[in-house]
Amino acid sequence: MKFLRDDLIIDPVKDGDRSYIIRSPLKNVLYEADEKEYFLINAFRHPYQESVLLARFNAKFGLQEPLAFITDFITKLDEKGLLTDSGAEASGHRINSVPTPLPEAEQDTTSCTSKNRLSSAMKAAFIKVRWRRCLLTAAAVVILFLPYQYEVSGSVVVSPVLNQQIYAEAKGIIKRVCFSGGEWLKKGTLIAEMENYQQKKDVEVTRLAIEDKRENILVLLTTPKPEEVALAKQQVLTAKLKLKYSQIELQRAEALYEGEVISLTDYEDAKEKMEQDQQEVAQQKANLLYIENQVNEHQIEAAKLELAILERQLQYYENQLERTMLRMPNDGRIVTMNLKNLENKFLDETQFFAEIEDVGHVQIEISIPEAEKDQVTVGDKVRLKTQAFPGTMMTGRVTSIYPVTESSSSGVPVVKVVCVIPNGDGMLKTGMSGYAKVEGDEMFVLQAFTRPLVNFFLVDFWSWLP
């Protein structure tokens, strides 16, 4: 059991209020006590029952745990060397201030009984504190082995999924620019047109030649006409009929001539008429054959070949004309501004004209430390915050991981993880920065918060071993 030393001097602080200095003249030890501690010092000078002390202390100061406060106060005094294991009562202390006397009924209690009870109270308080520390230690151990969802964090850079440059495919002067820049356009939309008079002329002339050649082929395919063939056949039949009658007339004339009924002249006239009809039949047959074969297959094939050549020429001229048209290669936004200023300017072939990008979906590149690569796989959930919108949480999934490491601006090796997220409202802009967290493995809290230390010992410290 410990008591206040008899040689202690207690003085009130002159420039303070309700504050006292306890000092030892031998060891020159100072201790500044507040009002509650001064109350306890006075109580120790006049021993009384523990319950009365606690009741008065609690009534005056209203502490929830007065025993713990008393125990801590005694411990502080002991550490300062202001206590002794045995000694007289504290009434012998020299105190320059006048303390408030305790009731006389309380002073009748023997010093030994009060000290024993106070010692028991202190022991109970020590046990309570000890149990509390044990419970806190057990809780800390339980927390360390709770499951924890580990996340890998890293800086991010926003970039478009699609970024393309438009170059002039033919040299010439830009005749017309349709947009100034910054507009969202569909694929194939005309942005600008270059001078193309000659290209349009070539296309138009070739189209007319193709139409003329197609008409010629149609004529060849429809020649001869059915009515022409029918007429020629009818003429052949008429000629044959006339020849038939001429032959009959010649036979009759020959019989009459042999009977000396007609003269030789009449006979020869009938014979001549029959020969003329024979020639007429041969002529009409030849005419029918000509009509039926006036167009041969080689003429049609040659015409079709000429048509194919013209169509190839038209395709070439149309392609040359299209090369003078600068169009959107994909859906996206024109990034280059002030395009109208390029009107009437000369562009050489393959010279840069404008840049476009599709930000309907944006690509998030996350730079994670090389040591955390084992915690990231394709499909892991990603949470993202940008510097421009710190109050907005965006989510996505890992779509790909770079196969090689790169050096960050600080020289630390990093692995880039790619995440694609929708950006229909256009909130995310190219080049924005921020931070992202990639969901890793589930592990104990202890493992999660000691990974850097474990990696240090497994790699760096190991490399130092001889």
PyMOL commands that set and color helices and strands:
alter all, ss='L'
color gray80, all
select helices_A, chain A and resi 35-45+50-61+66-80+90-92+104-107+111-144+197-221+226-258+264-292+297-322+339-342+370-375+445-464
alter helices_A, ss='H'
color red, helices_A
select strands_A, chain A and resi 3-4+9-12+20-24+29-33+83-84+94-95+147-167+172-177+184-185+190-194+325-327+332-334+346-347+352-369+381-386+394-407+413-422+433-444
alter strands_A, ss='S'
color yellow, strands_A
deselect
rebuild
show_as cartoon
